[in-house]
């Protein structure tokens, strides 16, 4: 496996921000230049978390930015009155040796807050997740047991990406996947043929708000098909993750989809063997797998006609390589699922429905 990647990879700073959001942090403060992680910072504001920056300039790269951080901390508390806050480090704050906790202690604020010393130079972006969770455990926001669980899940997710995902090659070309209407026609034909099938939602956190729609769409157009619907919406994990799972489970049930629950929304990387064992029990002729399809090792899907849906253009080639015949991409899925509290219609789901009007 490669040790260095030549295509862009997720940032540990961004991973820290998303983890802060999952901990129900109301305001996150990036201690660095105003442009650091700006796209994700703006997207996260669509999800209800305020993201501020200390907007360090070149003179503060030399003389330090503690006073700027203290000022932003006081502003955030006065202006937004959040339940929790987090200060997230950046490459700049690391290089100049900023003491984030010292600034917090000097700011005179009373809001519960954690300091996350992080930068973008880690090989694995899960460093941002784990650094945030370590700080949350020290603050009493999560238990020792949950911290250990999250460490295990991050290791498994990382392992999956290295074996069969976007970290499996030095460079992966971004592809748009197969034609959706051709795959949709074939999926409907399989479902209506009387053959046994399995439809699996194994999605990462809030992305399930759109991936769930694809299972609903299949059930809408083939309600009497012999399909087992399996979803990872158990109520475990950080606060936001648990709430999202409950909403998705309730909506899918209300829309008539019979659900078998295996795993939680943060267990997508660790679900592979469990889902694989269930596939062997069902012995389907076809499988429709959405979210993180490559979490399921190929030995469980060999000989099965696989339809898989991902939101990663760089995941297309690896999925084809492990034998998935039909690989579809939901472009721009993530921005469309930030800040939502109801299931969002997917492009592939819309195609399925359009073929049966």
LOLUM-785927 format. One record per residue (C-alpha): residue in three letters; z, y, x; residue number from 0. Coordinates in nm, 4 decimals. Layout:
LOLUM-785927
@r: ALA&up: Z&north: Y&east: X&k: NUM
...
END
This chain:
LOLUM-785927
@r: UNK&up: 0.0000&north: 0.0000&east: 0.0000&k: 0
@r: UNK&up: -0.0732&north: 0.3527&east: 0.1271&k: 1
@r: UNK&up: 0.2025&north: 0.5743&east: 0.2577&k: 2
@r: UNK&up: 0.0121&north: 0.8994&east: 0.2118&k: 3
@r: UNK&up: -0.1889&north: 1.0101&east: -0.0886&k: 4
@r: UNK&up: -0.4892&north: 1.2396&east: -0.0828&k: 5
@r: UNK&up: -0.4895&north: 1.3246&east: -0.4505&k: 6
@r: UNK&up: -0.2284&north: 1.5549&east: -0.6083&k: 7
@r: UNK&up: 0.0973&north: 1.3883&east: -0.7067&k: 8
@r: UNK&up: 0.3815&north: 1.5041&east: -0.9339&k: 9
@r: UNK&up: 0.6339&north: 1.7448&east: -0.7826&k: 10
@r: UNK&up: 1.0018&north: 1.6627&east: -0.7453&k: 11
@r: UNK&up: 1.0817&north: 2.0217&east: -0.8512&k: 12
@r: UNK&up: 0.8980&north: 1.9694&east: -1.1808&k: 13
@r: UNK&up: 1.0717&north: 1.6333&east: -1.2244&k: 14
@r: UNK&up: 1.4065&north: 1.8127&east: -1.1871&k: 15
@r: UNK&up: 1.3073&north: 2.0634&east: -1.4560&k: 16
@r: UNK&up: 1.2109&north: 1.7929&east: -1.7044&k: 17
@r: UNK&up: 1.5335&north: 1.6051&east: -1.6374&k: 18
@r: UNK&up: 1.7337&north: 1.9228&east: -1.6985&k: 19
@r: UNK&up: 1.5553&north: 1.9554&east: -2.0323&k: 20
@r: UNK&up: 1.6469&north: 1.5954&east: -2.1223&k: 21
@r: UNK&up: 2.0102&north: 1.6849&east: -2.0494&k: 22
@r: UNK&up: 1.9854&north: 1.9635&east: -2.3104&k: 23
@r: UNK&up: 2.0000&north: 2.2437&east: -2.0551&k: 24
@r: UNK&up: 1.9263&north: 2.5696&east: -2.2366&k: 25
@r: UNK&up: 1.8264&north: 2.7756&east: -1.9315&k: 26
@r: UNK&up: 1.6921&north: 2.6505&east: -1.5993&k: 27
@r: UNK&up: 1.6599&north: 2.8949&east: -1.3099&k: 28
@r: UNK&up: 1.4074&north: 2.8260&east: -1.0356&k: 29
@r: UNK&up: 1.5380&north: 2.9797&east: -0.7157&k: 30
@r: UNK&up: 1.2162&north: 3.0696&east: -0.5391&k: 31
@r: UNK&up: 0.8874&north: 3.2604&east: -0.5740&k: 32
@r: UNK&up: 0.7706&north: 3.3512&east: -0.9223&k: 33
@r: UNK&up: 0.4668&north: 3.1227&east: -0.8933&k: 34
@r: UNK&up: 0.6582&north: 2.8063&east: -0.8097&k: 35
@r: UNK&up: 0.5820&north: 2.5357&east: -1.0705&k: 36
@r: UNK&up: 0.4748&north: 2.8098&east: -1.3111&k: 37
@r: UNK&up: 0.2493&north: 2.5931&east: -1.5306&k: 38
@r: UNK&up: 0.5174&north: 2.3361&east: -1.6082&k: 39
@r: UNK&up: 0.7802&north: 2.6075&east: -1.6396&k: 40
@r: UNK&up: 0.5746&north: 2.7742&east: -1.9111&k: 41
@r: UNK&up: 0.5080&north: 2.4423&east: -2.0834&k: 42
@r: UNK&up: 0.8779&north: 2.3606&east: -2.0874&k: 43
@r: UNK&up: 0.9489&north: 2.6870&east: -2.2649&k: 44
@r: UNK&up: 0.7333&north: 2.5450&east: -2.5464&k: 45
@r: UNK&up: 0.9888&north: 2.2650&east: -2.5593&k: 46
@r: UNK&up: 1.2812&north: 2.5000&east: -2.6147&k: 47
@r: UNK&up: 1.4226&north: 2.5370&east: -2.2634&k: 48
@r: UNK&up: 1.4151&north: 2.8852&east: -2.1096&k: 49
@r: UNK&up: 1.2871&north: 2.8792&east: -1.7520&k: 50
@r: UNK&up: 1.3656&north: 3.1838&east: -1.5393&k: 51
@r: UNK&up: 1.2885&north: 3.2545&east: -1.1760&k: 52
@r: UNK&up: 1.4608&north: 3.4589&east: -0.9102&k: 53
@r: UNK&up: 1.1081&north: 3.5665&east: -0.8024&k: 54
@r: UNK&up: 1.1942&north: 3.5743&east: -0.4328&k: 55
@r: UNK&up: 0.9632&north: 3.7962&east: -0.2291&k: 56
@r: UNK&up: 0.8738&north: 3.7864&east: 0.1395&k: 57
@r: UNK&up: 1.1693&north: 3.9995&east: 0.2524&k: 58
@r: UNK&up: 1.4090&north: 3.7604&east: 0.0801&k: 59
@r: UNK&up: 1.2457&north: 3.4698&east: 0.2604&k: 60
@r: UNK&up: 1.4013&north: 3.6260&east: 0.5698&k: 61
@r: UNK&up: 1.7266&north: 3.7823&east: 0.4489&k: 62
@r: UNK&up: 1.8176&north: 3.5425&east: 0.1684&k: 63
@r: UNK&up: 1.8239&north: 3.5589&east: -0.2091&k: 64
@r: UNK&up: 2.1826&north: 3.4888&east: -0.3131&k: 65
@r: UNK&up: 2.2285&north: 3.8286&east: -0.4779&k: 66
@r: UNK&up: 1.9081&north: 3.7804&east: -0.6749&k: 67
@r: UNK&up: 2.0297&north: 3.4419&east: -0.7988&k: 68
@r: UNK&up: 2.3686&north: 3.5821&east: -0.8989&k: 69
@r: UNK&up: 2.1955&north: 3.8557&east: -1.0972&k: 70
@r: UNK&up: 1.9682&north: 3.6120&east: -1.2823&k: 71
@r: UNK&up: 2.2627&north: 3.3846&east: -1.3615&k: 72
@r: UNK&up: 2.4513&north: 3.6711&east: -1.5254&k: 73
@r: UNK&up: 2.1402&north: 3.7815&east: -1.7127&k: 74
@r: UNK&up: 2.0759&north: 3.4296&east: -1.8430&k: 75
@r: UNK&up: 2.4294&north: 3.3892&east: -1.9731&k: 76
@r: UNK&up: 2.4379&north: 3.7323&east: -2.1387&k: 77
@r: UNK&up: 2.0890&north: 3.7167&east: -2.2856&k: 78
@r: UNK&up: 2.0622&north: 3.3565&east: -2.4078&k: 79
@r: UNK&up: 2.4216&north: 3.2247&east: -2.4320&k: 80
@r: UNK&up: 2.3095&north: 2.8698&east: -2.3521&k: 81
@r: UNK&up: 2.5126&north: 2.5540&east: -2.3945&k: 82
@r: UNK&up: 2.4266&north: 2.4483&east: -2.0382&k: 83
@r: UNK&up: 2.2368&north: 2.5897&east: -1.7411&k: 84
@r: UNK&up: 2.0856&north: 2.4512&east: -1.4219&k: 85
@r: UNK&up: 1.9775&north: 2.6114&east: -1.0969&k: 86
@r: UNK&up: 1.6814&north: 2.4259&east: -0.9479&k: 87
@r: UNK&up: 1.5996&north: 2.4712&east: -0.5817&k: 88
@r: UNK&up: 1.2511&north: 2.5112&east: -0.4357&k: 89
@r: UNK&up: 1.0866&north: 2.4706&east: -0.0958&k: 90
@r: UNK&up: 1.1738&north: 2.8330&east: -0.0120&k: 91
@r: UNK&up: 1.5432&north: 2.8020&east: -0.0954&k: 92
@r: UNK&up: 1.5622&north: 2.4821&east: 0.1094&k: 93
@r: UNK&up: 1.3875&north: 2.6271&east: 0.4135&k: 94
@r: UNK&up: 1.6039&north: 2.9403&east: 0.4262&k: 95
@r: UNK&up: 1.9187&north: 2.7362&east: 0.3623&k: 96
@r: UNK&up: 2.0368&north: 2.8940&east: 0.0380&k: 97
@r: UNK&up: 2.3750&north: 2.7778&east: -0.0930&k: 98
@r: UNK&up: 2.3092&north: 2.7453&east: -0.4663&k: 99
@r: UNK&up: 2.6670&north: 2.6547&east: -0.5542&k: 100
@r: UNK&up: 2.8031&north: 2.9561&east: -0.3672&k: 101
@r: UNK&up: 2.5864&north: 3.1851&east: -0.5792&k: 102
@r: UNK&up: 2.7074&north: 3.0141&east: -0.8967&k: 103
@r: UNK&up: 3.0684&north: 3.0515&east: -0.7901&k: 104
@r: UNK&up: 3.0189&north: 3.4212&east: -0.7100&k: 105
@r: UNK&up: 2.8269&north: 3.5081&east: -1.0257&k: 106
@r: UNK&up: 3.1353&north: 3.5099&east: -1.2494&k: 107
@r: UNK&up: 2.9746&north: 3.3080&east: -1.5304&k: 108
@r: UNK&up: 3.1513&north: 3.0586&east: -1.7589&k: 109
@r: UNK&up: 2.8584&north: 2.8504&east: -1.8894&k: 110
@r: UNK&up: 2.8638&north: 2.4856&east: -1.7707&k: 111
@r: UNK&up: 2.6058&north: 2.4676&east: -1.4929&k: 112
@r: UNK&up: 2.4713&north: 2.2347&east: -1.2252&k: 113
@r: UNK&up: 2.3009&north: 2.3124&east: -0.8950&k: 114
@r: UNK&up: 2.0091&north: 2.0912&east: -0.7921&k: 115
@r: UNK&up: 1.9115&north: 2.1158&east: -0.4252&k: 116
@r: UNK&up: 1.5514&north: 2.0009&east: -0.4302&k: 117
@r: UNK&up: 1.2094&north: 2.0777&east: -0.2826&k: 118
@r: UNK&up: 0.8555&north: 1.9456&east: -0.3167&k: 119
@r: UNK&up: 0.8413&north: 1.7683&east: 0.0178&k: 120
@r: UNK&up: 0.9730&north: 1.4319&east: -0.0980&k: 121
@r: UNK&up: 0.7316&north: 1.1387&east: -0.0889&k: 122
@r: UNK&up: 0.8475&north: 1.0303&east: -0.4342&k: 123
@r: UNK&up: 0.8888&north: 1.2773&east: -0.7177&k: 124
@r: UNK&up: 1.1742&north: 1.0701&east: -0.8614&k: 125
@r: UNK&up: 1.3928&north: 1.2476&east: -0.6034&k: 126
@r: UNK&up: 1.3983&north: 1.5430&east: -0.8435&k: 127
@r: UNK&up: 1.5121&north: 1.3240&east: -1.1309&k: 128
@r: UNK&up: 1.7866&north: 1.1554&east: -0.9326&k: 129
@r: UNK&up: 1.9148&north: 1.4758&east: -0.7713&k: 130
@r: UNK&up: 1.9504&north: 1.6331&east: -1.1157&k: 131
@r: UNK&up: 2.1261&north: 1.3275&east: -1.2557&k: 132
@r: UNK&up: 2.3611&north: 1.3060&east: -0.9574&k: 133
@r: UNK&up: 2.4635&north: 1.6666&east: -1.0222&k: 134
@r: UNK&up: 2.4992&north: 1.5937&east: -1.3957&k: 135
@r: UNK&up: 2.7297&north: 1.3022&east: -1.3249&k: 136
@r: UNK&up: 2.9483&north: 1.5170&east: -1.0981&k: 137
@r: UNK&up: 2.9693&north: 1.7745&east: -1.3789&k: 138
@r: UNK&up: 3.0743&north: 1.5072&east: -1.6284&k: 139
@r: UNK&up: 2.7553&north: 1.5382&east: -1.8358&k: 140
@r: UNK&up: 2.6658&north: 1.1693&east: -1.7971&k: 141
@r: UNK&up: 2.8657&north: 0.8582&east: -1.7123&k: 142
@r: UNK&up: 2.8610&north: 0.6532&east: -1.3946&k: 143
@r: UNK&up: 2.7005&north: 0.3724&east: -1.5954&k: 144
@r: UNK&up: 2.4172&north: 0.5933&east: -1.7207&k: 145
@r: UNK&up: 2.3554&north: 0.7255&east: -1.3703&k: 146
@r: UNK&up: 2.3264&north: 0.3696&east: -1.2363&k: 147
@r: UNK&up: 2.0939&north: 0.2803&east: -1.5239&k: 148
@r: UNK&up: 1.8698&north: 0.5800&east: -1.4516&k: 149
@r: UNK&up: 1.8519&north: 0.4877&east: -1.0826&k: 150
@r: UNK&up: 1.7342&north: 0.1368&east: -1.1773&k: 151
@r: UNK&up: 1.4743&north: 0.2727&east: -1.4205&k: 152
@r: UNK&up: 1.3344&north: 0.5196&east: -1.1688&k: 153
@r: UNK&up: 1.3006&north: 0.2451&east: -0.9075&k: 154
@r: UNK&up: 1.1096&north: 0.0255&east: -1.1536&k: 155
@r: UNK&up: 0.8827&north: 0.3114&east: -1.2658&k: 156
@r: UNK&up: 0.8071&north: 0.3918&east: -0.9034&k: 157
@r: UNK&up: 0.7328&north: 0.0279&east: -0.8298&k: 158
@r: UNK&up: 0.4841&north: 0.0086&east: -1.1185&k: 159
@r: UNK&up: 0.2982&north: 0.3197&east: -0.9990&k: 160
@r: UNK&up: 0.2706&north: 0.1801&east: -0.6478&k: 161
@r: UNK&up: 0.1504&north: -0.1616&east: -0.7625&k: 162
@r: UNK&up: -0.0913&north: -0.0735&east: -1.0429&k: 163
@r: UNK&up: -0.0782&north: 0.3006&east: -1.1031&k: 164
@r: UNK&up: -0.1747&north: 0.6364&east: -0.9611&k: 165
@r: UNK&up: 0.0135&north: 0.5688&east: -0.6351&k: 166
@r: UNK&up: -0.1690&north: 0.2418&east: -0.5682&k: 167
@r: UNK&up: -0.4521&north: 0.3956&east: -0.3630&k: 168
@r: UNK&up: -0.4939&north: 0.6769&east: -0.1130&k: 169
@r: UNK&up: -0.7425&north: 0.8465&east: -0.3431&k: 170
@r: UNK&up: -0.8210&north: 0.7767&east: -0.7091&k: 171
@r: UNK&up: -1.1060&north: 0.9494&east: -0.8855&k: 172
@r: UNK&up: -1.0109&north: 1.1061&east: -1.2212&k: 173
@r: UNK&up: -1.2175&north: 0.9418&east: -1.4968&k: 174
@r: UNK&up: -1.2428&north: 1.0023&east: -1.8709&k: 175
@r: UNK&up: -1.2416&north: 0.6339&east: -1.9646&k: 176
@r: UNK&up: -1.4673&north: 0.4399&east: -2.1978&k: 177
@r: UNK&up: -1.6332&north: 0.5821&east: -2.5082&k: 178
@r: UNK&up: -1.3736&north: 0.6019&east: -2.7824&k: 179
@r: UNK&up: -1.5999&north: 0.5245&east: -3.0751&k: 180
@r: UNK&up: -1.7357&north: 0.2081&east: -2.9097&k: 181
@r: UNK&up: -1.3832&north: 0.0849&east: -2.8298&k: 182
@r: UNK&up: -1.2640&north: 0.1780&east: -3.1801&k: 183
@r: UNK&up: -1.5446&north: -0.0214&east: -3.3425&k: 184
@r: UNK&up: -1.4599&north: -0.3253&east: -3.1343&k: 185
@r: UNK&up: -1.0836&north: -0.2940&east: -3.1992&k: 186
@r: UNK&up: -1.1411&north: -0.2760&east: -3.5753&k: 187
@r: UNK&up: -1.3735&north: -0.5768&east: -3.5562&k: 188
@r: UNK&up: -1.1056&north: -0.7772&east: -3.3741&k: 189
@r: UNK&up: -0.8387&north: -0.6745&east: -3.6248&k: 190
@r: UNK&up: -1.0564&north: -0.7627&east: -3.9253&k: 191
@r: UNK&up: -1.1754&north: -1.0936&east: -3.7843&k: 192
@r: UNK&up: -0.8517&north: -1.2694&east: -3.8686&k: 193
@r: UNK&up: -0.7645&north: -1.3085&east: -3.5029&k: 194
@r: UNK&up: -0.4039&north: -1.2596&east: -3.3984&k: 195
@r: UNK&up: -0.3293&north: -0.9322&east: -3.2203&k: 196
@r: UNK&up: -0.0475&north: -0.7307&east: -3.0682&k: 197
@r: UNK&up: -0.0140&north: -0.3522&east: -3.0626&k: 198
@r: UNK&up: 0.2332&north: -0.2151&east: -2.8083&k: 199
@r: UNK&up: 0.3762&north: 0.1334&east: -2.7673&k: 200
@r: UNK&up: 0.5215&north: 0.1514&east: -2.4150&k: 201
@r: UNK&up: 0.5272&north: 0.5266&east: -2.3719&k: 202
@r: UNK&up: 0.7108&north: 0.7675&east: -2.1457&k: 203
@r: UNK&up: 0.9499&north: 0.9939&east: -2.3319&k: 204
@r: UNK&up: 0.7877&north: 1.2692&east: -2.5415&k: 205
@r: UNK&up: 0.4347&north: 1.1361&east: -2.4860&k: 206
@r: UNK&up: 0.5259&north: 0.8805&east: -2.7529&k: 207
@r: UNK&up: 0.4826&north: 1.1522&east: -3.0165&k: 208
@r: UNK&up: 0.1049&north: 1.1113&east: -2.9755&k: 209
@r: UNK&up: 0.0750&north: 0.7537&east: -2.8545&k: 210
@r: UNK&up: 0.2646&north: 0.6389&east: -3.1662&k: 211
@r: UNK&up: -0.0149&north: 0.7820&east: -3.3801&k: 212
@r: UNK&up: -0.2593&north: 0.5298&east: -3.2363&k: 213
@r: UNK&up: -0.0545&north: 0.2386&east: -3.3670&k: 214
@r: UNK&up: -0.0183&north: 0.4137&east: -3.7022&k: 215
@r: UNK&up: -0.3963&north: 0.4667&east: -3.7136&k: 216
@r: UNK&up: -0.4653&north: 0.0993&east: -3.6445&k: 217
@r: UNK&up: -0.2263&north: 0.0022&east: -3.9235&k: 218
@r: UNK&up: -0.3848&north: 0.2609&east: -4.1541&k: 219
@r: UNK&up: -0.7338&north: 0.1152&east: -4.1126&k: 220
@r: UNK&up: -0.6343&north: -0.2525&east: -4.0872&k: 221
@r: UNK&up: -0.3127&north: -0.2843&east: -4.2919&k: 222
@r: UNK&up: -0.3540&north: -0.6563&east: -4.3597&k: 223
@r: UNK&up: -0.4461&north: -0.7614&east: -4.0062&k: 224
@r: UNK&up: -0.2379&north: -1.0199&east: -3.8220&k: 225
@r: UNK&up: -0.0938&north: -0.7726&east: -3.5722&k: 226
@r: UNK&up: 0.2578&north: -0.7566&east: -3.4291&k: 227
@r: UNK&up: 0.3649&north: -0.3963&east: -3.3644&k: 228
@r: UNK&up: 0.6048&north: -0.3511&east: -3.0719&k: 229
@r: UNK&up: 0.7520&north: -0.0111&east: -2.9804&k: 230
@r: UNK&up: 0.9907&north: 0.1170&east: -2.7103&k: 231
@r: UNK&up: 1.2002&north: 0.3433&east: -2.9326&k: 232
@r: UNK&up: 1.5489&north: 0.2033&east: -2.8921&k: 233
@r: UNK&up: 1.8320&north: 0.4587&east: -2.8852&k: 234
@r: UNK&up: 1.9273&north: 0.4713&east: -2.5179&k: 235
@r: UNK&up: 1.9021&north: 0.7363&east: -2.2497&k: 236
@r: UNK&up: 1.9626&north: 1.1073&east: -2.2100&k: 237
@r: UNK&up: 2.0251&north: 1.3194&east: -2.5221&k: 238
@r: UNK&up: 1.6714&north: 1.4426&east: -2.5875&k: 239
@r: UNK&up: 1.5222&north: 1.0999&east: -2.5197&k: 240
@r: UNK&up: 1.7511&north: 0.9357&east: -2.7752&k: 241
@r: UNK&up: 1.6715&north: 1.1972&east: -3.0380&k: 242
@r: UNK&up: 1.2966&north: 1.1653&east: -2.9816&k: 243
@r: UNK&up: 1.3153&north: 0.7870&east: -3.0168&k: 244
@r: UNK&up: 1.5005&north: 0.8149&east: -3.3473&k: 245
@r: UNK&up: 1.2471&north: 1.0591&east: -3.4907&k: 246
@r: UNK&up: 0.9481&north: 0.8496&east: -3.3856&k: 247
@r: UNK&up: 1.1015&north: 0.5262&east: -3.5131&k: 248
@r: UNK&up: 1.1875&north: 0.6832&east: -3.8488&k: 249
@r: UNK&up: 0.8409&north: 0.8358&east: -3.8956&k: 250
@r: UNK&up: 0.6545&north: 0.5185&east: -3.8022&k: 251
@r: UNK&up: 0.8691&north: 0.3203&east: -4.0445&k: 252
@r: UNK&up: 0.8169&north: 0.5749&east: -4.3220&k: 253
@r: UNK&up: 0.4409&north: 0.5451&east: -4.2707&k: 254
@r: UNK&up: 0.4519&north: 0.1744&east: -4.3287&k: 255
@r: UNK&up: 0.4255&north: 0.0295&east: -3.9782&k: 256
@r: UNK&up: 0.6411&north: -0.2847&east: -3.9376&k: 257
@r: UNK&up: 0.8207&north: -0.2345&east: -3.6067&k: 258
@r: UNK&up: 0.9655&north: -0.4684&east: -3.3481&k: 259
@r: UNK&up: 1.1699&north: -0.2593&east: -3.1044&k: 260
@r: UNK&up: 1.1706&north: -0.3554&east: -2.7375&k: 261
@r: UNK&up: 1.3034&north: -0.1035&east: -2.4875&k: 262
@r: UNK&up: 1.3762&north: 0.2687&east: -2.4899&k: 263
@r: UNK&up: 1.1527&north: 0.5669&east: -2.4152&k: 264
@r: UNK&up: 1.2819&north: 0.5929&east: -2.0593&k: 265
@r: UNK&up: 1.2423&north: 0.2182&east: -1.9941&k: 266
@r: UNK&up: 0.8616&north: 0.2176&east: -1.9857&k: 267
@r: UNK&up: 0.8547&north: 0.1120&east: -1.6206&k: 268
@r: UNK&up: 1.1101&north: -0.1658&east: -1.6614&k: 269
@r: UNK&up: 0.9622&north: -0.3170&east: -1.9795&k: 270
@r: UNK&up: 0.6750&north: -0.5063&east: -1.8204&k: 271
@r: UNK&up: 0.8129&north: -0.8577&east: -1.7934&k: 272
@r: UNK&up: 0.9964&north: -0.8376&east: -2.1265&k: 273
@r: UNK&up: 0.6808&north: -0.7261&east: -2.3043&k: 274
@r: UNK&up: 0.4786&north: -0.9847&east: -2.1144&k: 275
@r: UNK&up: 0.7090&north: -1.2639&east: -2.2266&k: 276
@r: UNK&up: 0.6744&north: -1.1462&east: -2.5870&k: 277
@r: UNK&up: 0.2942&north: -1.1430&east: -2.5547&k: 278
@r: UNK&up: 0.3066&north: -1.5065&east: -2.4407&k: 279
@r: UNK&up: 0.5174&north: -1.5963&east: -2.7431&k: 280
@r: UNK&up: 0.2718&north: -1.4275&east: -2.9811&k: 281
@r: UNK&up: -0.0404&north: -1.5725&east: -2.8082&k: 282
@r: UNK&up: -0.2742&north: -1.2961&east: -2.9319&k: 283
@r: UNK&up: -0.6513&north: -1.2881&east: -2.8953&k: 284
@r: UNK&up: -0.6442&north: -0.9128&east: -2.8400&k: 285
@r: UNK&up: -0.3893&north: -0.6527&east: -2.7295&k: 286
@r: UNK&up: -0.3790&north: -0.2790&east: -2.7963&k: 287
@r: UNK&up: -0.1430&north: -0.1200&east: -2.5419&k: 288
@r: UNK&up: -0.0745&north: 0.2540&east: -2.5338&k: 289
@r: UNK&up: 0.1348&north: 0.4797&east: -2.3103&k: 290
@r: UNK&up: 0.1940&north: 0.3055&east: -1.9775&k: 291
@r: UNK&up: -0.0179&north: -0.0099&east: -2.0155&k: 292
@r: UNK&up: -0.0095&north: -0.0907&east: -1.6451&k: 293
@r: UNK&up: 0.3649&north: -0.1592&east: -1.6645&k: 294
@r: UNK&up: 0.2757&north: -0.5050&east: -1.7988&k: 295
@r: UNK&up: 0.1760&north: -0.7338&east: -1.5096&k: 296
@r: UNK&up: -0.1780&north: -0.8713&east: -1.5486&k: 297
@r: UNK&up: -0.0678&north: -1.2343&east: -1.5506&k: 298
@r: UNK&up: 0.0572&north: -1.1787&east: -1.9061&k: 299
@r: UNK&up: -0.2718&north: -1.0330&east: -2.0322&k: 300
@r: UNK&up: -0.5242&north: -1.2530&east: -1.8514&k: 301
@r: UNK&up: -0.7608&north: -1.4066&east: -2.1045&k: 302
@r: UNK&up: -0.6719&north: -1.1495&east: -2.3719&k: 303
@r: UNK&up: -0.9147&north: -0.8750&east: -2.4733&k: 304
@r: UNK&up: -0.7194&north: -0.5612&east: -2.3831&k: 305
@r: UNK&up: -0.7598&north: -0.2150&east: -2.5258&k: 306
@r: UNK&up: -0.5428&north: 0.0322&east: -2.3375&k: 307
@r: UNK&up: -0.4815&north: 0.4040&east: -2.3823&k: 308
@r: UNK&up: -0.3376&north: 0.6282&east: -2.1115&k: 309
@r: UNK&up: -0.3049&north: 1.0029&east: -2.0607&k: 310
@r: UNK&up: -0.3828&north: 0.9739&east: -1.6902&k: 311
@r: UNK&up: -0.7467&north: 1.0061&east: -1.5803&k: 312
@r: UNK&up: -0.6506&north: 0.8491&east: -1.2469&k: 313
@r: UNK&up: -0.5193&north: 0.5441&east: -1.4310&k: 314
@r: UNK&up: -0.8619&north: 0.4367&east: -1.5614&k: 315
@r: UNK&up: -0.9842&north: 0.2544&east: -1.2502&k: 316
@r: UNK&up: -0.6554&north: 0.0686&east: -1.1872&k: 317
@r: UNK&up: -0.6493&north: -0.0538&east: -1.5496&k: 318
@r: UNK&up: -1.0066&north: -0.1784&east: -1.5291&k: 319
@r: UNK&up: -0.9154&north: -0.3470&east: -1.2005&k: 320
@r: UNK&up: -0.6420&north: -0.5567&east: -1.3643&k: 321
@r: UNK&up: -0.8767&north: -0.6750&east: -1.6367&k: 322
@r: UNK&up: -0.8357&north: -0.4285&east: -1.9232&k: 323
@r: UNK&up: -1.1802&north: -0.4306&east: -2.0824&k: 324
@r: UNK&up: -1.1474&north: -0.1077&east: -2.2839&k: 325
@r: UNK&up: -0.9635&north: 0.1868&east: -2.1225&k: 326
@r: UNK&up: -0.9299&north: 0.5157&east: -2.3125&k: 327
@r: UNK&up: -0.7828&north: 0.8497&east: -2.2024&k: 328
@r: UNK&up: -0.6032&north: 1.1004&east: -2.4227&k: 329
@r: UNK&up: -0.6873&north: 1.4222&east: -2.2395&k: 330
@r: UNK&up: -0.4297&north: 1.7040&east: -2.2612&k: 331
@r: UNK&up: -0.1819&north: 1.4764&east: -2.4358&k: 332
@r: UNK&up: 0.1239&north: 1.6072&east: -2.2553&k: 333
@r: UNK&up: 0.0877&north: 1.9767&east: -2.3439&k: 334
@r: UNK&up: 0.0306&north: 1.8751&east: -2.7064&k: 335
@r: UNK&up: 0.3556&north: 1.6775&east: -2.7223&k: 336
@r: UNK&up: 0.5885&north: 1.9368&east: -2.5717&k: 337
@r: UNK&up: 0.8103&north: 2.1042&east: -2.8269&k: 338
@r: UNK&up: 0.7073&north: 1.8807&east: -3.1164&k: 339
@r: UNK&up: 0.9458&north: 1.6958&east: -3.3459&k: 340
@r: UNK&up: 0.6884&north: 1.5013&east: -3.5484&k: 341
@r: UNK&up: 0.4134&north: 1.2573&east: -3.4527&k: 342
@r: UNK&up: 0.0927&north: 1.4333&east: -3.3409&k: 343
@r: UNK&up: -0.2523&north: 1.3001&east: -3.4298&k: 344
@r: UNK&up: -0.4301&north: 1.1473&east: -3.1313&k: 345
@r: UNK&up: -0.8017&north: 1.1651&east: -3.0573&k: 346
@r: UNK&up: -0.8395&north: 0.7870&east: -3.0561&k: 347
@r: UNK&up: -0.6376&north: 0.7624&east: -3.3769&k: 348
@r: UNK&up: -0.8704&north: 1.0164&east: -3.5384&k: 349
@r: UNK&up: -1.1725&north: 0.8129&east: -3.4252&k: 350
@r: UNK&up: -1.0260&north: 0.4950&east: -3.5751&k: 351
@r: UNK&up: -0.9642&north: 0.6675&east: -3.9075&k: 352
@r: UNK&up: -1.3096&north: 0.8306&east: -3.9110&k: 353
@r: UNK&up: -1.4805&north: 0.4933&east: -3.8887&k: 354
@r: UNK&up: -1.3152&north: 0.3707&east: -4.2071&k: 355
@r: UNK&up: -1.3624&north: 0.6637&east: -4.4440&k: 356
END
